[in-house]
Amino acid sequence: MPPEAADAARETVGSATNAAASLSAGVARDLLEIAREAFTTAMNMVAGIGSLIFVALILLVVVTLRRRGTPAADADAAMKADKPSAGQLDGEESMAFPAGLVPTELDKARFIGKDH
């Protein structure tokens, strides 16, 4: 195989195909087989690495959310508590608000409606 064809074949599968066009049938067939195998091996390796990164990110998210808790769990805990929540009105059912966000009377009126 000429050195120019070998150098071109190392670049891309397309370059290997172009280089194979100028070679004899047996050498061209071998060159194309090697180029395809190299491409497939590289593609599988990149897909495997990507999959490992994806799984690592999933584990990171799961661990982070378990340590931190979720807003829904915090709201459920506030609803189940015996003491009134920050958003509870006299004679009304408890409304859970995130910690630090205590509604004003205007907010309560908008949330509940003026006819209640």
C-alpha positions in Angstrom: 0.0 0.0 0.0 1.4 3.4 -0.9 2.3 5.6 2.1 -0.1 8.4 0.9 -3.0 5.9 0.9 -2.1 4.6 4.4 -2.0 8.2 5.8 -5.4 9.0 4.2 -6.9 5.8 5.5 -5.9 6.7 9.1 -8.0 10.0 9.0 -11.6 8.9 8.4 -13.6 6.0 7.0 -14.4 8.2 4.0 -10.7 8.8 3.4 -10.1 5.1 3.7 -12.8 4.4 1.1 -11.3 7.0 -1.3 -7.8 5.4 -0.8 -9.2 1.9 -1.4 -10.5 3.0 -4.8 -6.9 3.3 -6.1 -5.8 -0.1 -4.7 -6.1 -3.6 -5.9 -9.3 -5.5 -5.0 -7.7 -7.7 -2.3 -5.8 -4.8 -0.6 -8.9 -2.5 -0.9 -11.1 -5.1 0.7 -8.7 -5.5 3.6 -8.3 -1.8 4.1 -12.1 -1.2 4.2 -12.6 -4.0 6.6 -9.9 -2.6 9.0 -11.4 0.9 8.6 -14.9 -0.3 9.4 -13.7 -2.3 12.4 -11.7 0.7 13.8 -14.8 2.9 13.4 -17.1 0.5 15.1 -14.6 -0.1 18.0 -14.2 3.7 18.5 -18.0 4.2 18.4 -18.6 1.5 20.9 -16.0 2.9 23.2 -17.5 6.4 23.1 -21.0 5.0 23.7 -19.7 3.0 26.7 -18.0 6.1 28.2 -21.1 8.2 27.6 -23.2 5.5 29.3 -20.9 5.4 32.4 -21.1 9.2 32.7 -24.9 9.1 32.4 -25.1 6.5 35.2 -22.7 8.5 37.4 -24.9 11.6 36.9 -28.0 9.7 37.8 -26.4 8.4 41.0 -25.3 12.0 41.9 -28.8 13.3 41.5 -30.3 10.5 43.6 -27.8 11.0 46.4 -28.2 14.8 46.3 -32.0 14.6 46.4 -32.0 12.1 49.2 -29.8 14.3 51.4 -31.6 17.5 50.6 -35.2 16.3 50.7 -37.9 17.5 48.3 -40.4 20.4 48.6 -43.3 17.9 48.4 -42.0 16.0 51.4 -41.6 19.3 53.4 -45.1 20.3 52.5 -46.5 16.9 53.5 -44.7 17.2 56.9 -46.2 20.7 57.4 -49.7 19.4 56.6 -49.4 16.5 59.1 -48.1 18.7 61.9 -50.4 19.3 64.9 -49.6 23.0 65.0 -51.1 25.4 62.4 -48.9 26.1 59.4 -47.8 29.6 58.4 -50.6 29.9 55.9 -53.5 28.7 58.0 -56.4 31.1 58.5 -58.8 30.9 61.4 -61.4 28.2 60.9 -59.8 27.0 57.6 -57.9 24.0 56.6 -54.1 24.2 56.7 -52.3 25.4 53.6 -48.6 24.6 53.5 -46.2 27.3 52.3 -42.4 26.9 51.8 -40.3 27.9 54.8 -39.6 31.7 54.8 -42.5 32.5 52.5 -45.3 33.6 54.8 -48.2 35.0 52.7 -49.7 38.4 53.4 -53.4 39.0 54.0 -53.7 40.2 50.4 -52.0 37.0 49.1 -54.4 34.9 51.3 -57.4 36.7 49.9 -56.2 36.1 46.3 -55.4 32.4 47.0 -58.7 31.6 48.8 -61.0 33.9 46.9 -63.0 36.9 48.1 -66.2 35.0 48.6 -64.8 32.6 51.2 
